[in-house]
Amino acid sequence: MRRQHNITTEKAVIEFLHRLKEQGLSISTLADYETIFADFFQGEGTEIISDITRGSPIQHIEAVDTPYIDAYKARLINEGLSLSSINGHLQRLLRLFEYCEEQGYMDALEVELLSEE
C-alpha cells in the first residue's frame, strides 16, 4: 500500500476506534482504549473522544517513534503501574500502530513489551 503522509493523530485514532466498534468490542473496552490513547498522546487520561489528541506533541501519527514510546513506558513505571498493566497499555497502542501501518499512515514500529528480569 502506498504511504499516506500527514495523517493526523486524531483521524487515525478515530478511524481505529470505529473499526474496533464495528468488530463488536464492548463500550467499556472501547473506553479503555480511549483512555490509554489519551494518556499516551496527551500525558493525561480522559475518556472524551474529541479530547484524545488535543494538545498532543504528536500531531501526525507518523511522528510516533521509539523514544516517545520509551518515555511513555518510563512514565508508567514511575507512576507505579504493574508490568501487566503497562503491557496492556502497550498492546493496545501496538494494535493502533499496526492498523496505521496497514492503512499506509506510518511505517512499521516495534513496541517491546516489558518482561520481568
C-alpha positions as CSV (number, residue, x, y, z in Angstrom):
1,M,0.0,0.0,0.0
2,R,1.2,3.5,-0.8
3,R,2.3,5.5,2.2
4,Q,0.0,8.4,3.0
5,H,1.7,11.4,4.8
6,N,0.5,13.9,7.3
7,I,-2.5,11.8,8.6
8,T,-3.5,13.5,11.8
9,T,-3.3,11.5,15.0
10,E,-6.9,12.4,15.6
11,K,-8.0,10.9,12.3
12,A,-6.0,7.7,12.8
13,V,-7.3,7.2,16.3
14,I,-11.0,7.9,15.4
15,E,-10.8,5.5,12.4
16,F,-9.2,2.8,14.5
17,L,-11.8,3.1,17.3
18,H,-14.6,3.0,14.7
19,R,-13.1,-0.3,13.4
20,L,-13.0,-1.7,16.9
21,K,-16.6,-0.7,17.4
22,E,-17.6,-2.5,14.2
23,Q,-15.8,-5.6,15.4
24,G,-18.2,-5.6,18.4
25,L,-15.9,-4.6,21.2
26,S,-17.9,-3.6,24.4
27,I,-18.4,0.0,25.4
28,S,-16.1,-0.5,28.4
29,T,-13.3,-1.9,26.3
30,L,-13.6,1.0,23.8
31,A,-13.5,3.4,26.7
32,D,-10.4,1.7,27.9
33,Y,-8.7,2.2,24.5
34,E,-9.8,5.8,24.5
35,T,-8.3,6.4,28.0
36,I,-5.0,4.8,27.1
37,F,-4.7,6.7,23.8
38,A,-5.5,10.0,25.5
39,D,-2.8,9.2,28.2
40,F,-0.3,8.3,25.5
41,F,-0.9,11.3,23.2
42,Q,-1.6,13.9,25.9
43,G,0.1,12.6,29.0
44,E,-3.2,12.6,31.0
45,G,-6.2,10.4,30.9
46,T,-9.6,11.4,29.5
47,E,-12.5,9.4,28.1
48,I,-13.8,12.2,25.9
49,I,-13.1,11.1,22.3
50,S,-12.8,14.6,20.9
51,D,-10.1,15.4,23.5
52,I,-7.9,12.4,22.9
53,T,-5.3,14.2,20.8
54,R,-5.9,17.8,21.7
55,G,-2.7,19.4,22.8
56,S,-0.6,16.4,21.8
57,P,3.0,17.0,20.7
58,I,2.3,14.2,18.1
59,Q,0.0,15.9,15.6
60,H,0.6,13.3,12.8
61,I,0.6,9.6,13.5
62,E,3.8,9.0,11.5
63,A,5.7,11.1,14.1
64,V,5.3,8.5,16.8
65,D,8.7,7.0,17.4
66,T,10.6,4.6,19.7
67,P,11.9,7.4,22.0
68,Y,8.3,8.7,22.5
69,I,7.1,5.2,23.4
70,D,10.1,4.6,25.7
71,A,9.3,7.8,27.5
72,Y,5.7,6.7,27.9
73,K,6.8,3.3,29.3
74,A,9.2,5.1,31.8
75,R,6.3,7.4,32.9
76,L,4.0,4.4,33.6
77,I,6.8,2.7,35.5
78,N,7.3,5.8,37.6
79,E,3.6,6.0,38.2
80,G,3.8,2.5,39.8
81,L,1.7,0.6,37.3
82,S,2.3,-3.2,37.3
83,L,4.1,-4.8,34.4
84,S,0.9,-6.4,33.3
85,S,-0.9,-3.1,33.3
86,I,1.9,-1.4,31.3
87,N,1.9,-4.3,28.8
88,G,-1.8,-3.9,28.4
89,H,-1.3,-0.3,27.5
90,L,1.4,-1.2,25.1
91,Q,-0.6,-3.9,23.4
92,R,-3.5,-1.5,22.8
93,L,-1.0,1.0,21.3
94,L,0.5,-1.7,19.2
95,R,-2.9,-2.6,17.7
96,L,-3.3,1.1,16.8
97,F,0.1,1.2,15.2
98,E,-0.5,-2.0,13.2
99,Y,-3.7,-0.6,11.9
100,C,-2.0,2.6,10.9
101,E,0.8,0.6,9.1
102,E,-1.9,-1.4,7.3
103,Q,-3.6,1.8,6.2
104,G,-0.3,3.3,5.0
105,Y,-0.3,6.0,7.6
106,M,3.1,5.1,9.2
107,D,6.0,2.8,8.9
108,A,6.2,-0.4,11.0
109,L,7.0,0.4,14.6
110,E,8.2,-2.1,17.1
111,V,6.7,-1.9,20.5
112,E,8.6,-4.1,23.0
113,L,6.6,-5.3,26.0
114,L,8.2,-5.3,29.4
115,S,9.3,-8.5,31.0
116,E,10.4,-9.4,34.5
117,E,14.1,-9.6,34.7
